[in-house]
Amino acid sequence: MIIGTWPEDYRGPIVIRGYHGETYEELIGAFHEDALLMLGQGFEPASQHYVEGEWAVSRAIAATILLPFLVGFLFWAQMLVHRPIGSLTVTYVHHDRRAV
C-alpha cells in the first residue's frame, strides 16, 4: 500500500514514494508492483530507505503492568516474536529515454 507521494503531481525529475504493509512481503510486493508502473512512466528507483517499525510505549507499559497476572508474559512474547512492519521510502528519478 502506498502511503504518500511527493510531489503529488509527478512533475519534476524526482518523485519520492512511501510504502507500508501489514506484512513485510506485502510491503515489498507493493513496491515491486509500483516500481513496474513507475518504470512505464520513465521513472527508475534511485535509492531506498527502510525504517524498522516500533511498538508503542503504551503497549510495553500495559504488558509490564500485566506481568503479575501472567497475561503480560503473553503480550511480551508476542511483541518479541512479531516485530512491527516498518516503512519503505523510495526515490525515483525520471530518465528521458530519447536522450540516449
C-alpha positions as CSV (number, residue, x, y, z in Angstrom):
1,M,0.0,0.0,0.0
2,I,1.4,3.4,-0.9
3,I,1.3,5.9,1.9
4,G,2.4,9.0,0.1
5,T,3.9,10.6,-3.0
6,W,5.9,13.8,-3.2
7,P,5.3,15.9,-5.3
8,E,1.8,14.6,-5.8
9,D,1.5,15.7,-9.4
10,Y,4.7,13.8,-10.6
11,R,6.2,17.0,-12.1
12,G,9.9,17.2,-12.0
13,P,12.8,14.8,-12.4
14,I,12.5,13.3,-8.9
15,V,9.5,11.6,-7.2
16,I,9.6,10.2,-3.6
17,R,7.1,7.5,-2.7
18,G,6.4,5.8,0.7
19,Y,5.2,2.2,1.2
20,H,3.7,0.4,4.1
21,G,2.0,-3.0,4.5
22,E,0.5,-5.4,7.0
23,T,3.4,-7.8,6.4
24,Y,6.9,-7.4,5.1
25,E,6.0,-9.4,2.0
26,E,3.1,-7.1,1.3
27,L,5.3,-4.1,1.6
28,I,7.9,-5.4,-0.8
29,G,5.1,-6.6,-3.2
30,A,3.6,-3.1,-3.2
31,F,7.0,-1.7,-4.0
32,H,7.6,-4.1,-6.9
33,E,4.2,-3.6,-8.5
34,D,4.6,0.2,-8.2
35,A,8.2,0.2,-9.5
36,L,7.0,-1.5,-12.7
37,L,4.3,1.1,-13.1
38,M,6.7,3.9,-12.5
39,L,9.2,2.4,-14.9
40,G,6.5,2.6,-17.6
41,Q,6.3,6.3,-16.9
42,G,10.1,6.8,-17.3
43,F,11.0,6.7,-13.5
44,E,13.6,4.4,-12.2
45,P,14.3,3.7,-8.5
46,A,17.4,5.6,-7.4
47,S,17.5,4.9,-3.7
48,Q,15.6,3.0,-1.0
49,H,15.4,3.6,2.8
50,Y,13.7,1.1,5.1
51,V,12.8,2.2,8.7
52,E,12.1,-0.6,11.1
53,G,8.7,-0.4,12.9
54,E,8.5,0.2,16.6
55,W,6.0,-0.8,19.3
56,A,4.1,1.9,21.1
57,V,5.4,2.7,24.5
58,S,1.8,2.3,25.9
59,R,1.8,-1.4,24.7
60,A,5.0,-2.1,26.6
61,I,3.8,-0.4,29.7
62,A,0.5,-2.4,29.6
63,A,2.4,-5.7,29.2
64,T,4.7,-4.8,32.1
65,I,1.7,-3.9,34.3
66,L,0.0,-7.2,33.5
67,L,3.1,-9.3,34.3
68,P,1.9,-10.2,37.8
69,F,-1.3,-11.7,36.2
70,L,0.8,-13.8,33.8
71,V,-1.0,-12.2,30.8
72,G,1.8,-9.8,30.5
73,F,4.2,-12.7,29.6
74,L,2.0,-13.5,26.6
75,F,2.0,-9.9,25.5
76,W,5.8,-9.6,25.8
77,A,6.2,-12.9,24.0
78,Q,4.0,-11.8,21.1
79,M,5.9,-8.4,20.9
80,L,9.3,-10.2,20.8
81,V,8.2,-12.8,18.2
82,H,6.3,-10.5,15.8
83,R,8.2,-7.3,15.1
84,P,6.1,-4.4,13.7
85,I,6.4,-3.7,10.0
86,G,8.3,-0.5,9.1
87,S,8.0,1.7,6.1
88,L,9.9,1.9,2.9
89,T,10.7,5.2,1.2
90,V,11.9,5.1,-2.5
91,T,13.3,7.9,-4.6
92,Y,12.6,7.6,-8.3
93,V,14.5,9.6,-10.9
94,H,13.0,10.3,-14.3
95,H,15.2,9.3,-17.3
96,D,14.4,10.7,-20.7
97,R,14.9,7.7,-23.0
98,R,15.1,9.9,-26.1
99,A,18.3,11.5,-24.9
100,V,20.2,8.1,-25.2
